């Protein structure tokens, strides 16, 4: 298969805070198994003060990008820079200094909170690593709790004494307490119910405004990503299908996979929801569900795409400009948008 490297992203006026170029991460469960490219020549950037969303289904490779940036998985090819510094293969000792620049909030807040330590001690640990002690330490812990909507006395409690939403607030407080420039949120609201999700999203947005933060926000929910992001990357089976400003990607998607994600998002109107469910079921009957690995040749989405033709199955599409700062990896952009509006497939037959 001919591999197409991701082209340079649209021109930006600032030096990126996080710059990922042609990232390749490979997995192999057993020595005899074929190589699975969880990240296949992925390029992505986050500018200062910007929120960049990465969206895709389970197995899309979106969390692999985060793990590579955090040094939690080996990088086989490509380059990762943080604030202009090459961190692609940086070891644990070198990464300690990066905590002032980059922090992470995981889906499970218990991953950030020691169940045997009082919350105040857990929040204090990142500060102590950087030499903060005494009255300043106590004051910053109290301020961190206040900023995430928790009372100062919460410092004396254990994680088990908090609800899931409160523990996620504590995880956010722990990430922000060292005043980083970039926070990676890896499915940070996925385990929460809708009302708590909204509270946490509003909290993240408020902290961004207050601190001029940047976020790399990763989620399977395109509506959540739409709410928080300035720009969006859409991933499928380790590859970027589409990227662009959030309003363009979600308002007029340039790739059929993005359209499928939007069509699958729940809506309040039961009639619209029922129609979308019927359309999704029809697509599954005709095209099937997500594969565990991309096909040997062509577009990875071709086996599921209602607009796929022989070209799609033979040749992997490169990311091409769509106007307005966007890119789409689709041989039939923008024709497929017309077919979608008319309810047709590439061959001109009804869906």
Buried (B, 14 or more C-beta within 10 A) or exposed (E): EEEBEBEEBBEEEEEBBBBBBBBBBBBEEEEEEEEBBBBBBBBBBBBBBBBBBBBBBEBBBBBBBBBBBBBEBEBBBBBBBBBEEEBBEBEEEEBEEBBBBBBBBBBBBEEBBEEEBBBBBBBBEBBEEEEBEEEEBBEBBBEBBEBBBBEEEBBEBBBEEBEBBBBBBBBBBBBBBBEBBBBBBBBBBBBBEEEBBBBBBEBBBEBBEEBEBBBBBBBBBBBBBBBBBBBBBBBBBBBBBBBBBBBBBBEBBBBBBBBBBBBBBEEEEEEEEEEBEEBEEEBEEEBEEBBEBBBEEBBBBBBBBBBBBEBBBEBBBBBBBBEEBBBBBBBBBEEBBEBBEEEBBBEEEEB
